[in-house]
Amino acid sequence: MEYQEYVSLLEAFRLSLTAAENNPNVVQIVDQINETIAHLKTGKYHAVALTQEVFEVIDLVNKNMAFKGLKLNAYQSKAWNRLKEKSYQSYSQDRNALGFSGAFGVN
């Protein structure tokens, strides 16, 4: 996935969260999204580090939903699912293109 697509998906998800910005968990997520977008736009890091940052956003949201009771409305869920699915799809394609395999070469 191109950097601009990551930025667009992150911005869409951030925008969907604006109604819940009084929630401290959401504030933490928005801060992480803002930091990730800034790094994507500056080109400061190479692809692997940027992918890691996007997955840190995904991990943070997953943990907040699982352990802190974060609930997403229909609009937020749509933006969230699009970001998550595109990120996982891109990661899988990159992994396959680089020829990574599982532990000890077993898939």
N, CA, C and O of each residue as an XYZ file, in Angstrom:
428
protein
N       0.853     -1.161      0.000
C       0.000      0.000      0.000
C       0.906      1.233      0.000
O       1.933      1.263      0.677
N       0.514      2.229     -0.757
C       1.268      3.467     -0.845
C       1.095      4.286      0.427
O       0.083      4.177      1.120
N       2.096      5.106      0.721
C       2.049      5.936      1.925
C       0.803      6.811      1.948
O       0.170      6.959      2.993
N       0.445      7.393      0.802
C      -0.716      8.285      0.772
C      -1.994      7.537      1.120
O      -2.898      8.103      1.734
N      -2.075      6.278      0.735
C      -3.260      5.496      1.089
C      -3.311      5.253      2.597
O      -4.380      5.337      3.201
N      -2.154      4.950      3.212
C      -2.099      4.832      4.671
C      -2.559      6.130      5.327
O      -3.372      6.115      6.251
N      -2.028      7.257      4.839
C      -2.389      8.557      5.407
C      -3.891      8.786      5.290
O      -4.531      9.206      6.255
N      -4.453      8.516      4.130
C      -5.890      8.714      3.921
C      -6.722      7.843      4.846
O      -7.704      8.311      5.422
N      -6.343      6.591      4.994
C      -7.086      5.683      5.866
C      -6.956      6.093      7.336
O      -7.933      6.047      8.084
N      -5.763      6.489      7.742
C      -5.560      6.948      9.111
C      -6.341      8.228      9.388
O      -6.952      8.373     10.446
N      -6.319      9.160      8.428
C      -7.066     10.405      8.601
C      -8.569     10.153      8.674
O      -9.272     10.797      9.454
N      -9.061      9.224      7.866
C     -10.493      8.896      7.899
C     -10.876      8.298      9.257
O     -11.919      8.630      9.820
N     -10.028      7.423      9.766
C     -10.324      6.828     11.070
C     -10.237      7.886     12.167
O     -11.086      7.924     13.056
N      -9.227      8.738     12.113
C      -9.095      9.819     13.101
C     -10.332     10.717     13.081
O     -10.868     11.072     14.131
N     -10.777     11.076     11.884
C     -11.964     11.916     11.745
C     -13.192     11.241     12.354
O     -14.025     11.901     12.976
N     -13.298      9.945     12.174
C     -14.449      9.224     12.728
C     -14.452      9.230     14.249
O     -15.503      9.058     14.867
N     -13.294      9.427     14.857
C     -13.184      9.401     16.312
C     -13.455     10.750     16.972
O     -13.495     10.827     18.200
N     -13.640     11.805     16.198
C     -13.752     13.144     16.777
C     -14.922     13.285     17.747
O     -14.841     14.080     18.683
N     -15.988     12.551     17.552
C     -17.143     12.648     18.454
C     -16.835     12.089     19.841
O     -17.518     12.425     20.808
N     -15.821     11.246     19.946
C     -15.503     10.606     21.230
C     -14.194     11.122     21.824
O     -13.576     10.440     22.641
N     -13.770     12.313     21.423
C     -12.466     12.801     21.858
C     -12.371     13.126     23.344
O     -11.274     13.394     23.834
N     -13.479     13.113     24.076
C     -13.404     13.321     25.515
C     -13.018     12.038     26.246
O     -12.759     12.068     27.449
N     -12.977     10.932     25.547
C     -12.569      9.645     26.096
C     -11.035      9.589     26.103
O     -10.419      9.741     25.048
N     -10.403      9.375     27.269
C      -8.935      9.358     27.323
C      -8.308      8.281     26.445
O      -7.199      8.465     25.943
N      -9.001      7.158     26.253
C      -8.487      6.108     25.376
C      -8.452      6.586     23.930
O      -7.512      6.291     23.193
N      -9.477      7.320     23.534
C      -9.548      7.854     22.175
C      -8.464      8.917     21.972
O      -7.850      8.990     20.908
N      -8.234      9.738     22.999
C      -7.183     10.757     22.909
C      -5.835     10.096     22.650
O      -5.054     10.574     21.827
N      -5.562      9.005     23.345
C      -4.308      8.275     23.153
C      -4.211      7.718     21.730
O      -3.148      7.771     21.111
N      -5.302      7.195     21.223
C      -5.330      6.658     19.863
C      -5.111      7.775     18.845
O      -4.329      7.616     17.908
N      -5.797      8.905     19.027
C      -5.651     10.039     18.107
C      -4.224     10.562     18.130
O      -3.682     10.912     17.082
N      -3.605     10.621     19.304
C      -2.205     11.051     19.393
C      -1.292     10.116     18.604
O      -0.396     10.569     17.892
N      -1.522      8.810     18.732
C      -0.706      7.834     17.995
C      -0.941      7.968     16.491
O       0.001      7.882     15.704
N      -2.180      8.177     16.099
C      -2.490      8.372     14.683
C      -1.791      9.620     14.160
O      -1.197      9.587     13.082
N      -1.853     10.721     14.908
C      -1.207     11.967     14.484
C       0.295     11.785     14.310
O       0.875     12.268     13.337
N       0.920     11.091     15.247
C       2.360     10.834     15.160
C       2.692      9.983     13.935
O       3.656     10.258     13.221
N       1.899      8.967     13.705
C       2.126      8.086     12.554
C       1.951      8.845     11.243
O       2.756      8.693     10.324
N       0.901      9.663     11.152
C       0.677     10.458      9.940
C       1.851     11.408      9.701
O       2.310     11.560      8.569
N       2.328     12.038     10.753
C       3.469     12.958     10.617
C       4.686     12.232     10.073
O       5.378     12.751      9.198
N       4.952     11.040     10.580
C       6.097     10.269     10.099
C       5.909      9.810      8.658
O       6.861      9.796      7.878
N       4.697      9.440      8.310
C       4.424      9.037      6.928
C       4.637     10.207      5.969
O       5.203     10.040      4.889
N       4.181     11.383      6.371
C       4.273     12.555      5.494
C       5.700     13.071      5.345
O       6.060     13.589      4.287
N       6.511     12.939      6.379
C       7.881     13.446      6.301
C       8.811     12.487      5.584
O       9.866     12.892      5.096
N       8.432     11.226      5.516
C       9.302     10.243      4.886
C      10.551      9.988      5.707
O      11.567      9.530      5.185
N      10.468     10.287      6.995
C      11.612     10.194      7.900
C      12.092      8.752      8.093
O      13.277      8.516      8.324
N      11.186      7.807      7.999
C      11.514      6.416      8.264
C      11.362      5.580      6.999
O      10.651      5.967      6.071
N      12.029      4.439      6.971
C      11.888      3.536      5.831
C      10.619      2.697      5.989
O       9.965      2.734      7.031
N      10.287      1.960      4.965
C       8.999      1.266      4.872
C       8.709      0.352      6.058
O       7.583      0.329      6.556
N       9.695     -0.393      6.511
C       9.448     -1.338      7.599
C       9.058     -0.598      8.874
O       8.141     -1.022      9.577
N       9.741      0.498      9.177
C       9.425      1.276     10.379
C       8.044      1.905     10.269
O       7.315      1.970     11.259
N       7.677      2.367      9.085
C       6.355      2.966      8.900
C       5.265      1.924      9.042
O       4.225      2.189      9.645
N       5.489      0.753      8.498
C       4.517     -0.330      8.654
C       4.360     -0.670     10.134
O       3.250     -0.911     10.607
N       5.466     -0.687     10.852
C       5.416     -0.956     12.288
C       4.577      0.101     13.013
O       3.804     -0.230     13.913
N       4.728      1.359     12.626
C       3.953      2.430     13.267
C       2.459      2.265     13.000
O       1.644      2.466     13.901
N       2.096      1.904     11.782
C       0.680      1.686     11.469
C       0.151      0.529     12.315
O      -0.962      0.600     12.836
N       0.934     -0.524     12.452
C       0.494     -1.652     13.263
C       0.458     -1.311     14.749
O      -0.268     -1.962     15.500
N       1.221     -0.307     15.199
C       1.105      0.150     16.583
C      -0.250      0.811     16.811
O      -0.847      0.652     17.875
N      -0.736      1.552     15.817
C      -2.081      2.130     15.906
C      -3.110      1.003     15.986
O      -4.009      1.035     16.827
N      -2.975      0.021     15.118
C      -3.910     -1.107     15.092
C      -3.892     -1.845     16.427
O      -4.947     -2.188     16.961
N      -2.708     -2.087     16.961
C      -2.578     -2.776     18.237
C      -3.203     -1.966     19.372
O      -3.882     -2.523     20.235
N      -2.978     -0.668     19.371
C      -3.542      0.196     20.405
C      -5.072      0.170     20.379
O      -5.712      0.077     21.426
N      -5.643      0.251     19.202
C      -7.109      0.206     19.083
C      -7.628     -1.171     19.510
O      -8.606     -1.262     20.252
N      -6.982     -2.230     19.050
C      -7.410     -3.585     19.436
C      -7.385     -3.766     20.950
O      -8.323     -4.322     21.521
N      -6.325     -3.304     21.603
C      -6.217     -3.439     23.059
C      -7.298     -2.623     23.763
O      -7.881     -3.078     24.747
N      -7.565     -1.418     23.259
C      -8.601     -0.590     23.875
C      -9.979     -1.206     23.711
O     -10.812     -1.102     24.611
N     -10.231     -1.842     22.586
C     -11.526     -2.499     22.382
C     -11.627     -3.747     23.247
O     -12.690     -4.030     23.800
N     -10.541     -4.492     23.369
C     -10.581     -5.751     24.107
C     -10.561     -5.566     25.622
O     -11.270     -6.268     26.343
N      -9.754     -4.626     26.107
C      -9.526     -4.540     27.546
C     -10.076     -3.282     28.219
O     -10.224     -3.250     29.440
N     -10.376     -2.260     27.440
C     -10.823     -1.013     28.058
C     -12.236     -0.616     27.636
O     -12.699      0.482     27.943
N     -12.903     -1.503     26.941
C     -14.302     -1.282     26.609
C     -14.568     -0.256     25.528
O     -15.680      0.267     25.441
N     -13.580      0.047     24.702
C     -13.803      0.992     23.610
C     -14.812      0.402     22.632
O     -14.655     -0.726     22.163
N     -15.832      1.167     22.337
C     -16.863      0.749     21.385
C     -16.831      1.697     20.198
O     -16.688      2.908     20.370
N     -16.963      1.161     19.010
C     -17.001      1.963     17.795
C     -18.408      1.944     17.223
O     -19.067      0.905     17.198
N     -18.866      3.115     16.757
C     -20.168      3.145     16.102
C     -20.014      2.638     14.666
O     -18.914      2.270     14.254
N     -21.096      2.617     13.913
C     -21.065      2.048     12.562
C     -20.074      2.771     11.660
O     -19.334      2.130     10.914
N     -20.052      4.104     11.720
C     -19.132      4.884     10.881
C     -17.683      4.625     11.276
O     -16.823      4.437     10.416
N     -17.416      4.617     12.581
C     -16.071      4.354     13.069
C     -15.622      2.942     12.694
O     -14.478      2.726     12.295
N     -16.533      1.996     12.829
C     -16.211      0.605     12.489
C     -15.864      0.451     11.022
O     -14.950     -0.293     10.666
N     -16.591      1.153     10.173
C     -16.321      1.079      8.742
C     -14.920      1.609      8.431
O     -14.162      0.974      7.699
N     -14.578      2.777      8.991
C     -13.244      3.359      8.779
C     -12.174      2.460      9.385
O     -11.122      2.251      8.781
N     -12.437      1.930     10.571
C     -11.489      1.063     11.255
C     -11.237     -0.225     10.464
O     -10.089     -0.625     10.272
N     -12.303     -0.861     10.012
C     -12.155     -2.113      9.263
C     -11.402     -1.901      7.955
O     -10.601     -2.746      7.556
N     -11.650     -0.791      7.295
C     -10.937     -0.499      6.048
C      -9.439     -0.321      6.313
O      -8.616     -0.859      5.573
N      -9.082      0.417      7.345
C      -7.673      0.607      7.694
C      -7.027     -0.727      8.039
O      -5.952     -1.055      7.536
N      -7.684     -1.488      8.893
C      -7.136     -2.763      9.352
C      -6.978     -3.757      8.198
O      -5.929     -4.385      8.059
N      -8.008     -3.899      7.379
C      -7.964     -4.858      6.274
C      -6.895     -4.490      5.249
O      -6.150     -5.355      4.790
N      -6.819     -3.215      4.890
C      -5.815     -2.778      3.917
C      -4.404     -2.965      4.467
O      -3.492     -3.338      3.729
N      -4.225     -2.709      5.746
C      -2.907     -2.860      6.359
C      -2.475     -4.321      6.372
O      -1.343     -4.638      6.009
N      -3.376     -5.212      6.789
C      -3.057     -6.638      6.808
C      -2.820     -7.166      5.396
O      -1.923     -7.978      5.171
N      -3.626     -6.704      4.453
C      -3.467     -7.127      3.064
C      -2.110     -6.679      2.528
O      -1.410     -7.461      1.884
N      -1.743     -5.458      2.781
C      -0.467     -4.923      2.327
C       0.690     -5.667      2.979
O       1.678     -5.989      2.318
N       0.568     -5.941      4.282
C       1.615     -6.670      5.000
C       1.796     -8.060      4.400
O       2.926     -8.508      4.203
N       0.695     -8.741      4.112
C       0.771    -10.087      3.536
C       1.430    -10.066      2.171
O       2.243    -10.935      1.856
N       1.082     -9.078      1.359
C       1.689     -8.967      0.026
C       3.179     -8.678      0.126
O       3.975     -9.276     -0.598
N       3.565     -7.768      1.015
C       4.979     -7.441      1.203
C       5.752     -8.643      1.709
O       6.868     -8.913      1.266
N       5.149     -9.354      2.635
C       5.802    -10.534      3.212
C       6.025    -11.594      2.136
O       7.098    -12.192      2.059
N       5.016    -11.819      1.316
C       5.142    -12.816      0.259
C       6.135    -12.377     -0.807
O       6.883    -13.204     -1.329
N       6.154    -11.099     -1.134
C       7.075    -10.585     -2.146
C       8.526    -10.721     -1.699
O       9.417    -10.942     -2.520
N       8.758    -10.589     -0.399
C      10.112    -10.694      0.122
C      10.521    -12.140      0.381
O      11.681    -12.418      0.688
N       9.570    -13.054      0.259
C       9.881    -14.469      0.424
C      10.047    -14.888      1.872
O      10.720    -15.881      2.149
N       9.442    -14.146      2.817
C       9.512    -14.555      4.214
C       8.718    -15.822      4.399
O       7.674    -16.015      3.776
N       9.215    -16.677      5.250
C       8.453    -17.870      5.599
C       8.436    -17.998      7.110
O       9.077    -17.221      7.817
N       7.712    -18.965      7.590
C       7.586    -19.147      9.032
C       8.887    -19.592      9.662
O       9.938    -19.599      9.021
N       8.801    -19.958     10.917
C       9.983    -20.384     11.654
C      10.659    -21.557     10.964
O      10.001    -22.520     10.572
N      11.936    -21.476     10.820
C      12.754    -22.516     10.212
C      12.305    -22.859      8.789
O      12.450    -23.993      8.331
N      11.762    -21.860      8.109
C      11.390    -22.047      6.719
C      10.079    -22.754      6.501
O       9.750    -23.104      5.368
N       9.316    -22.975      7.560
C       8.032    -23.662      7.445
C       6.937    -22.625      7.444
O       6.912    -21.750      8.309
N       6.013    -22.706      6.472
C       4.887    -21.752      6.413
C       3.798    -22.115      7.357
O       2.786    -21.418      7.430
